[in-house]
Amino acid sequence: MSQKIDADHARFRHIVRGKIKENLKRFITRGEILGKKGKDIVSIPLPQIQIPRFMYGHKDTGGTGQGEGEVGTVLAPGEVEEGPGTAGSDPSEHIVEVDITIEELAEILGEELELPRIEPRGKRRLEAEKSRYTGIHRVGPESLRHFKRTYKAALKRQIASGLYNPENPVVVPIRADKRYRSWKVSWLPESNAVIIYMMDVSGSMGEEQKEMVRVESFWIDTWLQSQYEGLDVRYITHDAAAREVDHETFFHTRESGGTMISSAYQLCADLISAEYSSGEWNIYPFHFSDGDNWSSDDTRACMDILKNRIFPSVNQFGYGQVESPYGSGQFIKDLGEVFPEEEKLVLSEIPDREAIITSIREFLGKGR
């Protein structure tokens, strides 16, 4: 019985995975799961899927249906009280929230967007062996027996077979109940990674533009976390001046004023120089803006910092330009003209939420 339960649960997880793939585009573009993220787990709302389960009734209810009942009584439909309104003809949509690990979510993202594995720089040939307990088997050494899983399997079996006595709750596992931890050896690059997010928070960047940045950065984080053992994330906001901020401030700050993009690039370059050696770290700066800059002189300063300080140190520099009714959109054109053959530069235009998937593929599709 317990083996059948395990098989049914595995089948259910397979269905859940298929449902997530089916709805992945909606999850990515609408940001439905961003507010439901824990340390390692995300809750995903899936429509029209429920886990079947037994519901125990109260004692002394008289058997099937309601009332005392007698042997031979013919069962008939109960009376339904009439109420206001009319019955609908459409089925309702049932929603259940299913927990999934960040690691599994990244795997689904990689499969659906066909993302290549990251090729780490620096100590790319030095790898660290890491054993992780990733599953449960029915055979194994006693030293790895999972006592909680073993107890639950034995309890399920005794309840299903009618051997469990609540007044004498003794649970005795047999050989078929025993569960053992299993492990998988993986090889991880010794180098860690850092993402440096930069965002324009000047007056031309509205709340919708910032929300698109928030959604895209979540999925970039999710993928890069699956590729590296350690991942640092730093945040820089800028208008006419740049400042390093925390995660909460980065996504919720409301500012106005002019735009000097060079201030953010200067701070980013200083941060890399002071804390992240390119020989030890895989460095991924991402800058999001509406393409408006204060002057052509500041744009030239940006190009100089990129060429001489940022490009030599990073794996990849991503510039994402969100469309705004107030921004000129000129900066992405300037980058393309000055660096037409720079392999480390990835440019992505994000006119609306539907373009987020394409943008993620552009940023992560080269495997750097």
C-alpha angles and dihedrals in degrees: 000000000000090000089055091050090052091049091049091050091050089050090051092051088052090053091048091052090051091049091051091052090047092054099032094110091055092047091051099045098039100040093223095155101043094093092048099060120125127182096286104352134073124196111220122195109225122187124225098008127110137169110242113230141164119256115209116219128214121271123261095026092134101248127275113022121348130312133044097289130189135227110277096020110148111236116226135172114279124243117269120213115230117237139176120292132029132275117263124234099210124086118244121243114243117211125199126177113226123195118230130175121248088238093057091044090054090050091053090047091051093049095048097044092036092233117181121231114266116258104215120218128213107034092017093143095049111081132178121223113230127183116206128186099231107159151010126255133188093229132049145105118310090239088068097045111138101223097191094050090045091051093048092049091050092047092050091050094049093047092047093049095044094244096117115102114194090199091056103027099189114153115194116184119218126201094273090056097057118111127191133196115249126200140205126209113223132180118227129187112250091225117092126213136231128198117203111196118198122186134183108232097176123131094275093061109086131194093265091055091050091049091054089053090050093051095047094046091053091059093043088053091048093054097043092047088059091053101049135047091220128029128184120196123198127183130211126181125190145181113153088334132033129228136175112242139174126261095266094050093045093059101035107036117121115200139150139196137083130329130243107170093184090070090064094045091049092052091046092051091048091050092051092046094049103040114012119059110201090222092061104028137059103220126203118178116186122190123193122192142139090245097255117133132178099240146343088253091060090047089055089050089053092053091050093052092047094049099044106028113019109034094052091056106040138076091219139346115214123198116189119188116201117200116248130177088226101045126088095218090216101126097073089054091051091051092050092050097047096041106029094151103030105131094197093057118087118184123197131179115210109189095167144347093280088064093058093089092053090047093052089051091050093050098043103026097090096062096227 
